[in-house]
Each structure stands twice: as structure tokens, then as C-alpha cells.
């Protein structure tokens, strides 16, 4: 089994109202040194070993996990728990 | 400026219906080798330099960014863009 860690972030220039809200809340709580917050997604996929796992992950990201119009994704494949 | 990357994940044993839904969708799309999906959050904070930035980040996570009852968090502090 492999552990695939996927990061999905908004592209630069895309407005991030959720990040703005988090930043506002942090500033209200007194953390004035926080200048920007961007919120993304982080997924951990447990996947059976496969020869072309990397191209499959890219397919999954483009089709379902990310919106390639406004989001970037990156991933790492790690050795997972043996089963 | 520092770039703080925060990962927030559900603790082990906590049900993740969002992850289950993503897994179901992936399987429906034909990716049968995906055995588990866990969905977390990923935040990038741009923060002014500060002597005790690490303890501040932990405070922020415990107070606002994560729910320490059901979520774990981890973070890295990197050198950000000079301003």
C-alpha cells in the first residue's frame, strides 16, 4: 500500500474569502502579525500498489479532487503500511 | 516575513464522512485501488517575523484553526518573501 499526500491550493490571483475570514478572526483575536491566510485542502489517500500510480493520481486530481481552472495540486507518494 | 504551513487532520478513529464520500466517488470513477481517503485542511499563513512565532502558531491552532478535541495539527515555518 502507498500513502499519497495531496495538497490542493488556490492559484495565485484567485480570491480566497475563506482565508480572508480566517485572517480577520486571527487579527480580532490579537494576532496582528498575520498578514495573509490562504486556505487549501489536504488529502491522504491509501492506495494499492500500482505501476502507474502517479498518472492515476494526476487523473484523479484533474477529474475530481481539484478544480484545475482555479486550483493547483501537488502530491507525494510514500510507502504506506504493509497489508 | 515568514511563511507558515499548517496541516490539520482528523485524529485517528474519528469518522471522516467527507473522506468516505470522496473515496466512493473515486471508486465509482473506476479507481478501485483507492482504499481510504482522509480529508484535512491546509493553510498558508504569511506572518511578520516574531521572536516567539512558534508558540503563537500553536495558540492560533488551539484557539481557532483546529479543534483539538478531534483534530491534530502540525506546522512548518519557512522563510517567506522579504518585504
Backbone of each chain as nested JSON, in Angstrom:
{
  "chains": [
    {"id": "A", "residues": [
      {"number": 1, "name": "UNK", "atoms": {"N": [0.843, -1.203, 0.0], "CA": [0.0, 0.0, 0.0], "C": [0.88, 1.257, 0.0]}},
      {"number": 2, "name": "UNK", "atoms": {"N": [0.392, 2.256, -0.69], "CA": [1.1, 3.54, -0.727], "C": [0.234, 4.591, -0.04]}},
      {"number": 3, "name": "UNK", "atoms": {"N": [0.907, 5.549, 0.574], "CA": [0.203, 6.69, 1.151], "C": [0.475, 7.889, 0.254]}},
      {"number": 4, "name": "UNK", "atoms": {"N": [-0.591, 8.399, -0.342], "CA": [-0.45, 9.543, -1.246], "C": [-0.955, 10.786, -0.525]}},
      {"number": 5, "name": "UNK", "atoms": {"N": [-0.104, 11.789, -0.436], "CA": [-0.493, 13.047, 0.216], "C": [-0.7, 14.099, -0.862]}},
      {"number": 6, "name": "UNK", "atoms": {"N": [-1.909, 14.619, -0.928], "CA": [-2.263, 15.578, -1.976], "C": [-2.538, 16.946, -1.339]}},
      {"number": 7, "name": "UNK", "atoms": {"N": [-1.9, 17.978, -1.87], "CA": [-2.17, 19.357, -1.46], "C": [-2.898, 20.064, -2.584]}},
      {"number": 8, "name": "UNK", "atoms": {"N": [-3.997, 20.707, -2.259], "CA": [-4.745, 21.471, -3.251], "C": [-4.829, 22.905, -2.767]}},
      {"number": 9, "name": "UNK", "atoms": {"N": [-4.331, 23.825, -3.568], "CA": [-4.316, 25.234, -3.175], "C": [-4.918, 26.069, -4.296]}},
      {"number": 10, "name": "UNK", "atoms": {"N": [-5.482, 27.201, -3.924], "CA": [-5.997, 28.131, -4.927], "C": [-4.831, 28.738, -5.692]}},
      {"number": 11, "name": "UNK", "atoms": {"N": [-5.037, 28.947, -6.987], "CA": [-3.998, 29.597, -7.784], "C": [-3.793, 31.025, -7.313]}},
      {"number": 12, "name": "UNK", "atoms": {"N": [-2.596, 31.512, -7.545], "CA": [-2.322, 32.899, -7.202], "C": [-3.261, 33.802, -7.984]}},
      {"number": 13, "name": "UNK", "atoms": {"N": [-3.768, 34.839, -7.352], "CA": [-4.673, 35.744, -8.031], "C": [-6.137, 35.395, -7.835]}},
      {"number": 14, "name": "UNK", "atoms": {"N": [-6.417, 34.155, -7.421], "CA": [-7.799, 33.768, -7.15], "C": [-8.161, 34.221, -5.741]}},
      {"number": 15, "name": "UNK", "atoms": {"N": [-9.258, 34.933, -5.619], "CA": [-9.677, 35.427, -4.307], "C": [-9.983, 34.268, -3.372]}},
      {"number": 16, "name": "UNK", "atoms": {"N": [-9.653, 34.445, -2.098], "CA": [-9.864, 33.389, -1.107], "C": [-10.641, 33.965, 0.069]}},
      {"number": 17, "name": "UNK", "atoms": {"N": [-11.977, 34.05, -0.056], "CA": [-12.775, 34.647, 1.015], "C": [-12.655, 33.888, 2.335]}},
      {"number": 18, "name": "UNK", "atoms": {"N": [-12.497, 32.557, 2.246], "CA": [-12.348, 31.776, 3.48], "C": [-11.058, 32.178, 4.206]}},
      {"number": 19, "name": "UNK", "atoms": {"N": [-9.99, 32.321, 3.428], "CA": [-8.72, 32.758, 4.02], "C": [-8.837, 34.139, 4.624]}},
      {"number": 20, "name": "UNK", "atoms": {"N": [-9.537, 35.033, 3.93], "CA": [-9.746, 36.399, 4.439], "C": [-10.487, 36.351, 5.769]}},
      {"number": 21, "name": "UNK", "atoms": {"N": [-11.496, 35.482, 5.86], "CA": [-12.281, 35.375, 7.089], "C": [-11.409, 34.869, 8.231]}},
      {"number": 22, "name": "UNK", "atoms": {"N": [-10.579, 33.853, 7.939], "CA": [-9.691, 33.326, 8.981], "C": [-8.712, 34.408, 9.421]}},
      {"number": 23, "name": "UNK", "atoms": {"N": [-8.173, 35.146, 8.455], "CA": [-7.229, 36.209, 8.796], "C": [-7.907, 37.256, 9.674]}},
      {"number": 24, "name": "UNK", "atoms": {"N": [-9.137, 37.648, 9.3], "CA": [-9.866, 38.621, 10.105], "C": [-10.077, 38.141, 11.532]}},
      {"number": 25, "name": "UNK", "atoms": {"N": [-10.436, 36.854, 11.666], "CA": [-10.659, 36.313, 13.009], "C": [-9.367, 36.296, 13.813]}},
      {"number": 26, "name": "UNK", "atoms": {"N": [-8.259, 35.918, 13.152], "CA": [-6.972, 35.899, 13.871], "C": [-6.602, 37.308, 14.317]}},
      {"number": 27, "name": "UNK", "atoms": {"N": [-6.795, 38.287, 13.445], "CA": [-6.472, 39.659, 13.827], "C": [-7.358, 40.116, 14.985]}},
      {"number": 28, "name": "UNK", "atoms": {"N": [-8.63, 39.758, 14.94], "CA": [-9.546, 40.129, 16.023], "C": [-9.099, 39.511, 17.343]}},
      {"number": 29, "name": "UNK", "atoms": {"N": [-8.55, 38.299, 17.266], "CA": [-8.074, 37.628, 18.479], "C": [-6.764, 38.232, 18.984]}},
      {"number": 30, "name": "UNK", "atoms": {"N": [-6.197, 39.173, 18.238], "CA": [-4.982, 39.836, 18.707], "C": [-3.717, 39.429, 17.968]}},
      {"number": 31, "name": "UNK", "atoms": {"N": [-3.847, 38.55, 17.011], "CA": [-2.667, 38.144, 16.236], "C": [-2.516, 39.085, 15.04]}},
      {"number": 32, "name": "UNK", "atoms": {"N": [-1.983, 40.283, 15.332], "CA": [-1.934, 41.319, 14.305], "C": [-0.82, 41.099, 13.298]}},
      {"number": 33, "name": "UNK", "atoms": {"N": [0.084, 40.184, 13.614], "CA": [1.204, 39.981, 12.69], "C": [0.873, 39.017, 11.552]}},
      {"number": 34, "name": "UNK", "atoms": {"N": [-0.364, 38.5, 11.521], "CA": [-0.777, 37.64, 10.413], "C": [-1.24, 38.52, 9.264]}},
      {"number": 35, "name": "UNK", "atoms": {"N": [-0.528, 38.485, 8.157], "CA": [-0.791, 39.401, 7.052], "C": [-1.625, 38.775, 5.946]}},
      {"number": 36, "name": "UNK", "atoms": {"N": [-1.554, 37.472, 5.803], "CA": [-2.358, 36.824, 4.768], "C": [-2.584, 35.373, 5.154]}},
      {"number": 37, "name": "UNK", "atoms": {"N": [-3.768, 34.872, 4.818], "CA": [-4.07, 33.454, 5.033], "C": [-4.668, 32.913, 3.739]}},
      {"number": 38, "name": "UNK", "atoms": {"N": [-4.162, 31.784, 3.292], "CA": [-4.754, 31.081, 2.157], "C": [-5.137, 29.696, 2.648]}},
      {"number": 39, "name": "UNK", "atoms": {"N": [-6.366, 29.301, 2.346], "CA": [-6.857, 28.013, 2.828], "C": [-6.893, 27.03, 1.663]}},
      {"number": 40, "name": "UNK", "atoms": {"N": [-6.329, 25.864, 1.881], "CA": [-6.361, 24.823, 0.866], "C": [-6.855, 23.523, 1.454]}},
      {"number": 41, "name": "UNK", "atoms": {"N": [-6.765, 22.471, 0.659], "CA": [-7.184, 21.155, 1.126], "C": [-5.991, 20.235, 1.176]}},
      {"number": 42, "name": "UNK", "atoms": {"N": [-6.096, 19.257, 2.061], "CA": [-5.027, 18.278, 2.212], "C": [-5.683, 16.908, 2.304]}},
      {"number": 43, "name": "UNK", "atoms": {"N": [-5.332, 16.015, 1.395], "CA": [-5.944, 14.691, 1.389], "C": [-4.881, 13.619, 1.541]}},
      {"number": 44, "name": "UNK", "atoms": {"N": [-5.209, 12.614, 2.307], "CA": [-4.352, 11.431, 2.409], "C": [-5.098, 10.245, 1.811]}},
      {"number": 45, "name": "UNK", "atoms": {"N": [-4.536, 9.691, 0.75], "CA": [-5.156, 8.548, 0.073], "C": [-4.32, 7.303, 0.336]}},
      {"number": 46, "name": "UNK", "atoms": {"N": [-4.968, 6.251, 0.783], "CA": [-4.307, 4.955, 0.904], "C": [-4.644, 4.165, -0.349]}},
      {"number": 47, "name": "UNK", "atoms": {"N": [-3.615, 3.83, -1.129], "CA": [-3.831, 3.271, -2.459], "C": [-3.033, 1.981, -2.6]}},
      {"number": 48, "name": "UNK", "atoms": {"N": [-3.641, 0.984, -3.233], "CA": [-2.912, -0.249, -3.547], "C": [-1.775, 0.046, -4.512]}},
      {"number": 49, "name": "UNK", "atoms": {"N": [-0.687, -0.671, -4.355], "CA": [0.458, -0.523, -5.253], "C": [0.028, -0.696, -6.697]}},
      {"number": 50, "name": "UNK", "atoms": {"N": [0.631, 0.088, -7.541], "CA": [0.223, 0.091, -8.944], "C": [1.39, 0.662, -9.743]}},
      {"number": 51, "name": "UNK", "atoms": {"N": [1.596, 0.136, -10.936], "CA": [2.755, 0.567, -11.721], "C": [2.656, 2.049, -12.083]}},
      {"number": 52, "name": "UNK", "atoms": {"N": [1.471, 2.462, -12.52], "CA": [1.346, 3.855, -12.981], "C": [0.535, 4.695, -12.008]}},
      {"number": 53, "name": "UNK", "atoms": {"N": [0.921, 4.605, -10.749], "CA": [0.152, 5.294, -9.716], "C": [0.195, 6.809, -9.912]}},
      {"number": 54, "name": "UNK", "atoms": {"N": [1.331, 7.313, -10.385], "CA": [1.458, 8.773, -10.482], "C": [0.487, 9.343, -11.522]}},
      {"number": 55, "name": "UNK", "atoms": {"N": [0.371, 8.677, -12.665], "CA": [-0.542, 9.213, -13.68], "C": [-1.983, 9.065, -13.209]}},
      {"number": 56, "name": "UNK", "atoms": {"N": [-2.271, 8.01, -12.439], "CA": [-3.628, 7.853, -11.897], "C": [-3.967, 8.986, -10.931]}},
      {"number": 57, "name": "UNK", "atoms": {"N": [-3.009, 9.313, -10.063], "CA": [-3.259, 10.398, -9.107], "C": [-3.524, 11.7, -9.856]}},
      {"number": 58, "name": "UNK", "atoms": {"N": [-2.751, 11.955, -10.894], "CA": [-2.969, 13.185, -11.656], "C": [-4.354, 13.195, -12.294]}},
      {"number": 59, "name": "UNK", "atoms": {"N": [-4.754, 12.043, -12.816], "CA": [-6.11, 11.912, -13.35], "C": [-7.166, 12.23, -12.289]}},
      {"number": 60, "name": "UNK", "atoms": {"N": [-7.006, 11.623, -11.115], "CA": [-7.974, 11.849, -10.033], "C": [-8.054, 13.331, -9.688]}},
      {"number": 61, "name": "UNK", "atoms": {"N": [-6.889, 13.983, -9.595], "CA": [-6.877, 15.4, -9.232], "C": [-7.608, 16.215, -10.288]}},
      {"number": 62, "name": "UNK", "atoms": {"N": [-7.324, 15.934, -11.562], "CA": [-7.932, 16.729, -12.624], "C": [-9.426, 16.481, -12.746]}},
      {"number": 63, "name": "UNK", "atoms": {"N": [-9.841, 15.248, -12.454], "CA": [-11.253, 14.909, -12.668], "C": [-12.128, 15.207, -11.463]}},
      {"number": 64, "name": "UNK", "atoms": {"N": [-11.588, 14.995, -10.26], "CA": [-12.462, 15.065, -9.088], "C": [-11.916, 15.902, -7.942]}},
      {"number": 65, "name": "UNK", "atoms": {"N": [-10.657, 15.687, -7.59], "CA": [-10.18, 16.26, -6.324], "C": [-9.975, 17.766, -6.41]}},
      {"number": 66, "name": "UNK", "atoms": {"N": [-9.439, 18.219, -7.526], "CA": [-9.174, 19.653, -7.657], "C": [-9.967, 20.215, -8.826]}},
      {"number": 67, "name": "UNK", "atoms": {"N": [-10.13, 21.52, -8.837], "CA": [-10.695, 22.21, -9.985], "C": [-9.529, 22.888, -10.693]}},
      {"number": 68, "name": "UNK", "atoms": {"N": [-9.041, 22.284, -11.794], "CA": [-7.802, 22.792, -12.396], "C": [-7.917, 24.204, -12.95]}},
      {"number": 69, "name": "UNK", "atoms": {"N": [-9.138, 24.741, -13.048], "CA": [-9.285, 26.118, -13.53], "C": [-8.775, 27.106, -12.481]}},
      {"number": 70, "name": "UNK", "atoms": {"N": [-9.071, 26.828, -11.228], "CA": [-8.702, 27.805, -10.188], "C": [-7.765, 27.229, -9.134]}},
      {"number": 71, "name": "UNK", "atoms": {"N": [-7.466, 25.933, -9.225], "CA": [-6.656, 25.322, -8.167], "C": [-5.41, 24.632, -8.721]}},
      {"number": 72, "name": "UNK", "atoms": {"N": [-4.35, 24.689, -7.962], "CA": [-3.156, 23.896, -8.225], "C": [-3.157, 22.688, -7.314]}},
      {"number": 73, "name": "UNK", "atoms": {"N": [-2.485, 21.63, -7.737], "CA": [-2.327, 20.498, -6.824], "C": [-0.892, 19.987, -6.881]}},
      {"number": 74, "name": "UNK", "atoms": {"N": [-0.494, 19.375, -5.797], "CA": [0.794, 18.692, -5.771], "C": [0.622, 17.46, -4.907]}},
      {"number": 75, "name": "UNK", "atoms": {"N": [1.475, 16.478, -5.105], "CA": [1.309, 15.253, -4.325], "C": [2.655, 14.576, -4.116]}},
      {"number": 76, "name": "UNK", "atoms": {"N": [2.694, 13.776, -3.076], "CA": [3.864, 12.923, -2.834], "C": [3.347, 11.507, -2.612]}},
      {"number": 77, "name": "UNK", "atoms": {"N": [4.12, 10.536, -3.045], "CA": [3.768, 9.133, -2.847], "C": [4.767, 8.54, -1.864]}},
      {"number": 78, "name": "UNK", "atoms": {"N": [4.236, 8.003, -0.766], "CA": [5.105, 7.424, 0.257], "C": [4.753, 5.962, 0.47]}},
      {"number": 79, "name": "UNK", "atoms": {"N": [5.715, 5.237, 0.989], "CA": [5.47, 3.845, 1.355], "C": [4.492, 3.84, 2.528]}},
      {"number": 80, "name": "UNK", "atoms": {"N": [3.363, 3.149, 2.371], "CA": [2.38, 3.101, 3.449], "C": [2.54, 1.845, 4.284]}},
      {"number": 81, "name": "UNK", "atoms": {"N": [1.531, 1.578, 5.094], "CA": [1.543, 0.404, 5.951], "C": [1.423, -0.851, 5.088]}},
      {"number": 82, "name": "UNK", "atoms": {"N": [2.214, -1.857, 5.351], "CA": [2.089, -3.123, 4.63], "C": [0.821, -3.833, 5.075]}},
      {"number": 83, "name": "UNK", "atoms": {"N": [0.134, -4.43, 4.13], "CA": [-1.106, -5.136, 4.486], "C": [-1.174, -6.472, 3.793]}}
    ]},
    {"id": "B", "residues": [
      {"number": 1, "name": "UNK", "atoms": {"N": [9.314, 38.432, 6.656], "CA": [8.058, 37.694, 6.671], "C": [8.356, 36.202, 6.662]}},
      {"number": 2, "name": "UNK", "atoms": {"N": [7.535, 35.476, 7.38], "CA": [7.651, 34.012, 7.394], "C": [6.418, 33.414, 6.717]}},
      {"number": 3, "name": "UNK", "atoms": {"N": [6.643, 32.267, 6.114], "CA": [5.525, 31.511, 5.555], "C": [5.296, 30.296, 6.449]}},
      {"number": 4, "name": "UNK", "atoms": {"N": [4.126, 30.25, 7.08], "CA": [3.808, 29.147, 7.983], "C": [2.837, 28.218, 7.278]}},
      {"number": 5, "name": "UNK", "atoms": {"N": [3.194, 26.956, 7.169], "CA": [2.326, 25.966, 6.532], "C": [1.726, 25.074, 7.612]}},
      {"number": 6, "name": "UNK", "atoms": {"N": [0.417, 25.091, 7.716], "CA": [-0.274, 24.353, 8.776], "C": [-1.094, 23.222, 8.156]}},
      {"number": 7, "name": "UNK", "atoms": {"N": [-0.908, 22.019, 8.683], "CA": [-1.728, 20.874, 8.275], "C": [-2.658, 20.511, 9.421]}},
      {"number": 8, "name": "UNK", "atoms": {"N": [-3.936, 20.372, 9.12], "CA": [-4.904, 19.975, 10.134], "C": [-5.579, 18.694, 9.662]}},
      {"number": 9, "name": "UNK", "atoms": {"N": [-5.464, 17.651, 10.453], "CA": [-6.04, 16.36, 10.066], "C": [-6.907, 15.839, 11.202]}},
      {"number": 10, "name": "UNK", "atoms": {"N": [-7.887, 15.039, 10.852], "CA": [-8.719, 14.392, 11.865], "C": [-7.883, 13.364, 12.617]}},
      {"number": 11, "name": "UNK", "atoms": {"N": [-8.113, 13.256, 13.903], "CA": [-7.417, 12.231, 14.69], "C": [-7.823, 10.845, 14.223]}},
      {"number": 12, "name": "UNK", "atoms": {"N": [-6.921, 9.905, 14.435], "CA": [-7.238, 8.532, 14.089], "C": [-8.455, 8.079, 14.902]}},
      {"number": 13, "name": "UNK", "atoms": {"N": [-9.347, 7.351, 14.263], "CA": [-10.534, 6.884, 14.967], "C": [-11.718, 7.798, 14.814]}},
      {"number": 14, "name": "UNK", "atoms": {"N": [-11.477, 9.046, 14.401], "CA": [-12.593, 9.956, 14.175], "C": [-13.143, 9.698, 12.768]}},
      {"number": 15, "name": "UNK", "atoms": {"N": [-14.438, 9.481, 12.669], "CA": [-15.049, 9.221, 11.367], "C": [-14.878, 10.413, 10.438]}},
      {"number": 16, "name": "UNK", "atoms": {"N": [-14.681, 10.127, 9.163], "CA": [-14.465, 11.176, 8.179], "C": [-15.44, 10.969, 7.019]}},
      {"number": 17, "name": "UNK", "atoms": {"N": [-16.692, 11.436, 7.172], "CA": [-17.686, 11.22, 6.116], "C": [-17.291, 11.876, 4.798]}},
      {"number": 18, "name": "UNK", "atoms": {"N": [-16.607, 13.023, 4.88], "CA": [-16.177, 13.692, 3.647], "C": [-15.183, 12.809, 2.893]}},
      {"number": 19, "name": "UNK", "atoms": {"N": [-14.256, 12.232, 3.644], "CA": [-13.292, 11.326, 3.023], "C": [-13.975, 10.107, 2.423]}},
      {"number": 20, "name": "UNK", "atoms": {"N": [-14.955, 9.57, 3.145], "CA": [-15.708, 8.413, 2.637], "C": [-16.392, 8.765, 1.318]}},
      {"number": 21, "name": "UNK", "atoms": {"N": [-16.965, 9.967, 1.261], "CA": [-17.661, 10.387, 0.042], "C": [-16.678, 10.5, -1.118]}},
      {"number": 22, "name": "UNK", "atoms": {"N": [-15.518, 11.073, -0.851], "CA": [-14.511, 11.205, -1.91], "C": [-14.068, 9.824, -2.373]}},
      {"number": 23, "name": "UNK", "atoms": {"N": [-13.853, 8.93, -1.407], "CA": [-13.439, 7.573, -1.77], "C": [-14.499, 6.895, -2.634]}},
      {"number": 24, "name": "UNK", "atoms": {"N": [-15.763, 7.039, -2.224], "CA": [-16.848, 6.453, -3.008], "C": [-16.875, 6.994, -4.428]}},
      {"number": 25, "name": "UNK", "atoms": {"N": [-16.677, 8.311, -4.571], "CA": [-16.692, 8.909, -5.904], "C": [-15.524, 8.395, -6.734]}},
      {"number": 26, "name": "UNK", "atoms": {"N": [-14.348, 8.285, -6.118], "CA": [-13.179, 7.784, -6.853], "C": [-13.418, 6.353, -7.318]}},
      {"number": 27, "name": "UNK", "atoms": {"N": [-13.965, 5.532, -6.423], "CA": [-14.246, 4.144, -6.806], "C": [-15.264, 4.091, -7.949]}},
      {"number": 28, "name": "UNK", "atoms": {"N": [-16.289, 4.94, -7.857], "CA": [-17.291, 4.987, -8.925], "C": [-16.665, 5.373, -10.262]}},
      {"number": 29, "name": "UNK", "atoms": {"N": [-15.667, 6.248, -10.201], "CA": [-14.995, 6.674, -11.43], "C": [-14.052, 5.592, -11.967]}},
      {"number": 30, "name": "UNK", "atoms": {"N": [-13.904, 4.499, -11.22], "CA": [-13.074, 3.406, -11.715], "C": [-11.739, 3.253, -11.01]}},
      {"number": 31, "name": "UNK", "atoms": {"N": [-11.468, 4.104, -10.053], "CA": [-10.201, 3.995, -9.313], "C": [-10.414, 3.067, -8.118]}},
      {"number": 32, "name": "UNK", "atoms": {"N": [-10.423, 1.789, -8.414], "CA": [-10.777, 0.809, -7.385], "C": [-9.649, 0.545, -6.402]}},
      {"number": 33, "name": "UNK", "atoms": {"N": [-8.457, 0.998, -6.736], "CA": [-7.327, 0.732, -5.847], "C": [-7.216, 1.74, -4.7]}},
      {"number": 34, "name": "UNK", "atoms": {"N": [-8.152, 2.701, -4.65], "CA": [-8.15, 3.659, -3.538], "C": [-8.906, 3.031, -2.376]}},
      {"number": 35, "name": "UNK", "atoms": {"N": [-8.202, 2.786, -1.28], "CA": [-8.785, 2.052, -0.164], "C": [-9.277, 2.947, 0.964]}},
      {"number": 36, "name": "UNK", "atoms": {"N": [-8.682, 4.107, 1.098], "CA": [-9.135, 5.025, 2.141], "C": [-8.766, 6.44, 1.756]}},
      {"number": 37, "name": "UNK", "atoms": {"N": [-9.635, 7.373, 2.115], "CA": [-9.338, 8.785, 1.898], "C": [-9.644, 9.525, 3.197]}},
      {"number": 38, "name": "UNK", "atoms": {"N": [-8.707, 10.35, 3.622], "CA": [-8.941, 11.23, 4.767], "C": [-8.74, 12.659, 4.282]}},
      {"number": 39, "name": "UNK", "atoms": {"N": [-9.689, 13.515, 4.61], "CA": [-9.629, 14.892, 4.146], "C": [-9.238, 15.799, 5.308]}},
      {"number": 40, "name": "UNK", "atoms": {"N": [-8.264, 16.63, 5.059], "CA": [-7.839, 17.588, 6.071], "C": [-7.772, 18.981, 5.489]}},
      {"number": 41, "name": "UNK", "atoms": {"N": [-7.243, 19.9, 6.276], "CA": [-7.111, 21.276, 5.804], "C": [-5.635, 21.644, 5.72]}},
      {"number": 42, "name": "UNK", "atoms": {"N": [-5.367, 22.566, 4.859], "CA": [-4.004, 23.034, 4.674], "C": [-4.048, 24.549, 4.59]}},
      {"number": 43, "name": "UNK", "atoms": {"N": [-3.341, 25.217, 5.485], "CA": [-3.363, 26.679, 5.5], "C": [-1.962, 27.225, 5.315]}},
      {"number": 44, "name": "UNK", "atoms": {"N": [-1.87, 28.296, 4.554], "CA": [-0.604, 29.016, 4.427], "C": [-0.792, 30.398, 5.042]}},
      {"number": 45, "name": "UNK", "atoms": {"N": [-0.02, 30.684, 6.076], "CA": [-0.111, 31.974, 6.751], "C": [1.16, 32.775, 6.463]}},
      {"number": 46, "name": "UNK", "atoms": {"N": [0.966, 33.999, 6.039], "CA": [2.098, 34.916, 5.898], "C": [2.133, 35.775, 7.154]}},
      {"number": 47, "name": "UNK", "atoms": {"N": [3.238, 35.665, 7.897], "CA": [3.291, 36.251, 9.234], "C": [4.542, 37.112, 9.348]}},
      {"number": 48, "name": "UNK", "atoms": {"N": [4.41, 38.25, 9.998], "CA": [5.577, 39.083, 10.284], "C": [6.517, 38.344, 11.232]}},
      {"number": 49, "name": "UNK", "atoms": {"N": [7.797, 38.577, 11.053], "CA": [8.796, 37.964, 11.93], "C": [8.503, 38.296, 13.382]}},
      {"number": 50, "name": "UNK", "atoms": {"N": [8.747, 37.325, 14.213], "CA": [8.41, 37.484, 15.615], "C": [9.266, 36.492, 16.396]}},
      {"number": 51, "name": "UNK", "atoms": {"N": [9.7, 36.896, 17.566], "CA": [10.603, 36.029, 18.328], "C": [9.927, 34.711, 18.703]}},
      {"number": 52, "name": "UNK", "atoms": {"N": [8.7, 34.799, 19.182], "CA": [8.029, 33.582, 19.653], "C": [6.927, 33.133, 18.71]}},
      {"number": 53, "name": "UNK", "atoms": {"N": [7.278, 33.068, 17.419], "CA": [6.275, 32.755, 16.403], "C": [5.707, 31.348, 16.606]}},
      {"number": 54, "name": "UNK", "atoms": {"N": [6.553, 30.425, 17.075], "CA": [6.092, 29.031, 17.181], "C": [4.99, 28.896, 18.238]}},
      {"number": 55, "name": "UNK", "atoms": {"N": [5.175, 29.549, 19.376], "CA": [4.143, 29.423, 20.407], "C": [2.876, 30.151, 19.973]}},
      {"number": 56, "name": "UNK", "atoms": {"N": [3.042, 31.236, 19.195], "CA": [1.848, 31.937, 18.696], "C": [1.061, 31.047, 17.739]}},
      {"number": 57, "name": "UNK", "atoms": {"N": [1.782, 30.345, 16.862], "CA": [1.091, 29.474, 15.904], "C": [0.329, 28.382, 16.659]}},
      {"number": 58, "name": "UNK", "atoms": {"N": [0.97, 27.829, 17.696], "CA": [0.282, 26.788, 18.466], "C": [-0.968, 27.339, 19.133]}},
      {"number": 59, "name": "UNK", "atoms": {"N": [-0.865, 28.561, 19.647], "CA": [-2.039, 29.234, 20.215], "C": [-3.151, 29.365, 19.185]}},
      {"number": 60, "name": "UNK", "atoms": {"N": [-2.788, 29.856, 18.009], "CA": [-3.792, 30.047, 16.949], "C": [-4.468, 28.73, 16.602]}},
      {"number": 61, "name": "UNK", "atoms": {"N": [-3.668, 27.671, 16.509], "CA": [-4.24, 26.367, 16.152], "C": [-5.209, 25.901, 17.227]}},
      {"number": 62, "name": "UNK", "atoms": {"N": [-4.819, 26.049, 18.48], "CA": [-5.671, 25.561, 19.56], "C": [-6.932, 26.396, 19.724]}},
      {"number": 63, "name": "UNK", "atoms": {"N": [-6.831, 27.694, 19.433], "CA": [-7.971, 28.577, 19.666], "C": [-8.908, 28.658, 18.483]}},
      {"number": 64, "name": "UNK", "atoms": {"N": [-8.372, 28.616, 17.279], "CA": [-9.222, 28.922, 16.124], "C": [-9.087, 27.946, 14.964]}},
      {"number": 65, "name": "UNK", "atoms": {"N": [-7.854, 27.636, 14.581], "CA": [-7.682, 26.931, 13.304], "C": [-8.095, 25.468, 13.386]}},
      {"number": 66, "name": "UNK", "atoms": {"N": [-7.787, 24.828, 14.498], "CA": [-8.114, 23.407, 14.639], "C": [-9.042, 23.212, 15.831]}},
      {"number": 67, "name": "UNK", "atoms": {"N": [-9.693, 22.07, 15.843], "CA": [-10.473, 21.665, 17.01], "C": [-9.667, 20.568, 17.708]}},
      {"number": 68, "name": "UNK", "atoms": {"N": [-8.955, 20.916, 18.777], "CA": [-8.02, 19.953, 19.375], "C": [-8.681, 18.705, 19.948]}},
      {"number": 69, "name": "UNK", "atoms": {"N": [-10.005, 18.724, 20.053], "CA": [-10.695, 17.524, 20.544], "C": [-10.655, 16.409, 19.494]}},
      {"number": 70, "name": "UNK", "atoms": {"N": [-10.851, 16.778, 18.243], "CA": [-10.927, 15.756, 17.191], "C": [-9.854, 15.911, 16.115]}},
      {"number": 71, "name": "UNK", "atoms": {"N": [-9.051, 16.97, 16.195], "CA": [-8.087, 17.204, 15.117], "C": [-6.664, 17.33, 15.648]}},
      {"number": 72, "name": "UNK", "atoms": {"N": [-5.732, 16.851, 14.841], "CA": [-4.311, 17.089, 15.077], "C": [-3.842, 18.205, 14.153]}},
      {"number": 73, "name": "UNK", "atoms": {"N": [-2.801, 18.898, 14.567], "CA": [-2.22, 19.874, 13.642], "C": [-0.7, 19.758, 13.672]}},
      {"number": 74, "name": "UNK", "atoms": {"N": [-0.105, 20.157, 12.577], "CA": [1.347, 20.252, 12.512], "C": [1.673, 21.454, 11.652]}},
      {"number": 75, "name": "UNK", "atoms": {"N": [2.843, 22.007, 11.825], "CA": [3.174, 23.206, 11.043], "C": [4.67, 23.273, 10.796]}},
      {"number": 76, "name": "UNK", "atoms": {"N": [5.022, 23.996, 9.75], "CA": [6.422, 24.306, 9.481], "C": [6.525, 25.804, 9.261]}},
      {"number": 77, "name": "UNK", "atoms": {"N": [7.636, 26.369, 9.68], "CA": [7.875, 27.802, 9.491], "C": [9.003, 27.95, 8.478]}},
      {"number": 78, "name": "UNK", "atoms": {"N": [8.721, 28.661, 7.386], "CA": [9.726, 28.844, 6.348], "C": [9.978, 30.323, 6.135]}},
      {"number": 79, "name": "UNK", "atoms": {"N": [11.137, 30.611, 5.596], "CA": [11.463, 31.982, 5.234], "C": [10.552, 32.402, 4.088]}},
      {"number": 80, "name": "UNK", "atoms": {"N": [9.802, 33.471, 4.251], "CA": [8.899, 33.917, 3.185], "C": [9.542, 35.002, 2.348]}},
      {"number": 81, "name": "UNK", "atoms": {"N": [8.714, 35.675, 1.555], "CA": [9.206, 36.758, 0.695], "C": [9.605, 37.945, 1.573]}},
      {"number": 82, "name": "UNK", "atoms": {"N": [10.747, 38.514, 1.296], "CA": [11.172, 39.713, 2.032], "C": [10.303, 40.88, 1.612]}},
      {"number": 83, "name": "UNK", "atoms": {"N": [9.921, 41.729, 2.585], "CA": [9.092, 42.893, 2.243], "C": [9.611, 44.122, 2.948]}}
    ]}
  ]
}
